[in-house]
Amino acid sequence: MENKPEYKVQTMAEMAAKGEQPEVLLWVGCAGSYDERYKKVTRTFVKLLNLARVSFAVLGEEESCTGDPARRAGNEFLFQMQAMSNIQVLNGYQVKTIVTACPHCYNTFKNEYPDLGGTYEVYHHSQYLSKLIGEGRLKIGQSDELKDKKITYHDSCYLGRANQIYDDPRNLITTLNAELVEMKRHRENGFCCGAGGSQLFKEPEKGDKFINNDRAEEALETGSEIIATACPFCMTMLTDGIKNKEKENEVKVLDLAELIARSNKIT
């Protein structure tokens, strides 16, 4: 029997109108809002939050880009405009805790917004899922679909080297009774997917090889059936890399939230 948790999402404005304050603000991010593939991850994560009975809300139309791509591309003025506007909205709602599935948003909130007056408790969704499981609010099912499957995990730069988040994503995978197989470059020595530094938004520079194809080759060398990611940029780049190798029918690129959902037979 498949779990079919309610798909409930409230905005901060709706909750404020009722005099309520959620446990956390779910920051959806640009990819989670507009990218067709990552919208599926957003919906899946929402279902997990509902299953765990987490009180959360989104900003809805009041959410804007964090400004991370602008800063990485060198437009500091635009970054600060975006950041100050967001901070005004967040502080207006007295937001204390933010959860996001995007490492770029996570890094910006955690390490860059405090300089501009926006200080919050910030969780990446891999951390928050680990927290919910540790507290017993979210259970891990024993799905035959994932049992003993070989899964390799790609370290996002903004989770790994930038914020030293290595264990939570891996613990989620091993909790599924799957076999975690590491790529030759991982953890502190992880290799970028090729989208960082706003590279996702520009044409590639001349070179001998696309970075995402190089990384896809490393993932395929592990013999894994699933490549686990925790970043929308990484998901896009690795999916394209796997397609370049014509392995998309054999190897799936899935977000950590999607793996947890599958263990609970959530569709």
N, C-alpha and C positions, 0 to 999 in steps of 0.2 A: 504494500500500500504506500503510495507516494505521499510525502508531507506536502500540504498546500497551505502554507501560512498566509495570513492576510497580507495584502499588498497595500499597506497604509503609509502615506507620507503626508506630513503636515508641514506648513511653512512656519517660520518664526513669527511672522505677522499674525497668522491664525492663532497660534498658541498665546501670543502676547494679548490678543483681543479677549482671550478667555482667562487672562491672569495667570497663565501657566508658564513654567520654564522647563525646557527639556534637559535631560542628563547631558546630552551632547548635541552639537551642531554637526550635521553631516555636510561636509564641503564636497560638492559633486565634482567640480573642476570642469575645464573646457572639454576635455576628452570624454569624461563621463556624461557630459550633457549633449555633445554633438557628434562624436564619433560612433558610427553604427555598431561596431564591434564592442566598444567599451561601454556603451549604454547597457549592453547585456550584463556586464559586470556590475554596474550600478544597481540594476534591478535585482540581481542575485544577492548583493550585499544588503540591500534593503530587506529582502526576505529573511536573511539571517538575523538582522537586527530585530525584526518583528518576532521571529521564532524565539529569540532570547529575551523578548519583552523589554527591549531597551526603549526608553523614552527619548526620541530624537526628532529633529526638525531640520529642514533645509531653508535656505534663503529664497529659493525660487528665482523670480525675476530680479531680485535685489542682489544676486550673486554676480560678481564680475571676475575677470581673470586676475590672478594674484599679482601679475606683473613680472613673473619669473622669466618668460621668454624675452621680454623687453630688456631686462637687466642683462641677461646672458648675451644678447645681441648688441649690447653697448648703449642702449637708450635709457640712461639712468633717470632722465626727467620723466619719461613715460612710466617707468617703474614706480617712482615715488608718487606720481599722480594716482596710479591704480591702487597702490598700497594705502595711501591716506584715505582714499574714498572707501575702501573696504574696511579699514580700521574704524572709521566713523560709523559704519553700519553695524559692525560686530560689537563695538562698545556701546552703541545705542541700545542693542538688545541684551547687553550685559552677558555676552557669551564668555563662558569660562573654559569650556573644553571643546576641541575641534577634532573630528575624525575625518580622514580623507584617504582615498585609495590611490592618490597620486603622490609619489615621492617628491616631485618638484614642488607641489603645493605644500607638502609636509615640511620640506627643508626651508621654504620661504617663511612660513608661519613660525616655525620653531626658532630659526636662527637669524632672520632678517627683519621681521616685523617688530620685535621688541625695541629695536633702535628708533622706531618711528612711533612708539606709544601703543603698540598692539602686543600685549603679553598674554599668552593663553597656554593651557595644558594641551599639547598636541599629540595625537596618536596617528600612526599609519595604520591602515586597516589590518595588516598582518599582526601588529602589536595588539590591536583592540580585539581581534578574534582570539588571540592567545589569552588575553585577559578574561574574556567571557568564558572560554573553556576552563581556565584555571579556577574561576569562581563557581563553576558548575551551572552557569546560566545557559550555556550552549553545549550540547552533547555532540560527540563524534560517533556517527553510525559506522557500522562495519559493512561497507558496501563491497560486494564481490567484484564490482566494476573496477575498483582501485586496489584490491588486495594483491600484494606482491608485484604490482606493476612497477616497472622501472621509471622513475621520475628524476629528471635533472632540474636544478633550480638555477636561474640566471640572476646574479646579484645586480640590482639596479645601482647605478653610481651614487644616486642621492640617498639610497638607503644604506648601502654598504660603506664605501670609503668616506662619504661625507658625514654619515651619522652612526656608523658602526652597528647597524642593525643586521646581524647575520644569523642569529640563533632563532628568533621568533618564526621567520618563514620556514626554516628547516624543521623546526619542531612541529609545525603544523603538518608538514608532509609525512614525517615519521609517525605521527599520531594516527595517520590513516592506514597504518600497516602496509604502506608502500615501501619500496626500496629506493632510497635516495642515492643517486649516483652523481658524483661531482664531476664537473668539467675540469680540464687541466688547469684552467685559469679560473679561480673562484675565491670567495671571501676577500681578504685584503688584496689579493692579486687578480681580482675579477676584471673582466674586459668589457668595455662600453659596447652597447648595442649599435652605436653610431648616430643616435638622435640627440645626444646631449649638447649643451651649449647653443641651443636653438638651431642645430643642424637639421632637425626634422622639418623646419620651415623654409629651407633654402635648397637650391640645387647643389649636388655634391661637387666637391672640388676634384681636380684631375688626380688620378692615382692608379695604382695597379689593381686594386681590389676594393670592393665595397665592404665596409666594416661589418655590416649585418650578415653578409654572406660568410665571412670569416667566422663570426660567432656561431652561426647556424651549423657550420661544419663541425665545430667543437662540440656542439650539443648532440649532433648525430653520431659522433664518434663514441659517445657513451652508450649507445644502443638503447637509449630510453624511448619509451612510447609516448611520453608526455614531457613537454618543456613547461615548467611552472614559472610564471612571471608575477611581478607585483607592481607593475608600472605600465600605464597605457602606451607610453612611447616604446618601451621594450617589447610589448606585445605586438605592436605594429611592425617594428623592424624585424623581429624574429619570425613572425608569420610570413613576411615577404621573403626572408632568407630561406625558409623551409620550402616555400613555393618555388624559389629559384632552383632548388635542388630537386624539385618535383617529388617531394616527400610528404605533401600535405595530406594525402590519404592514409599515410602510415603513422605520422607523428602529429600530435595535436599540441597547440600552444594554448594553455589555460591559465587563468588567473587563480591565485590561491583561494579566493572566495568561491570560485566555481568548483574547486576541488572539495572544499568543506561542504558545499551545497550538495554535491554528488554523493558524498558519504552519508548525507541525511536524506538522499533520494528526493531532493527538492528540484523541481524543474521550473 
